[in-house]
């Protein structure tokens, strides 16, 4: 006696996968944007600090 179920068509999860993958890519791109944006802001602030310190006199 054969106890295996007959093989048939499986459910199509392509749309669910594509939606989930799209959400993950969106989150990944925003994370990259936030990290590099933060590093850009830190670098710009440091460059402005160095640049302004050369033009302003020091207080003693």
C-alpha positions, 0 to 999 in steps of 0.5 A: 500500500502506498501512503504517499499523497499524490503530487499536485499543484502547489500554492503560488506565493510569488506575489507575496514574495515580491511584496515582501522583497520590495518592502525589505529593499525599501527598508534597506535603501532607507537605512543606507540613506540614513547612515550615509546621511548621518556621516555626511552631516558629521563630515560637513559639520567638522569641515565647517568647524575647521573652516570657520575656526580659520576665519574667526579670532580665538578668544583668550 
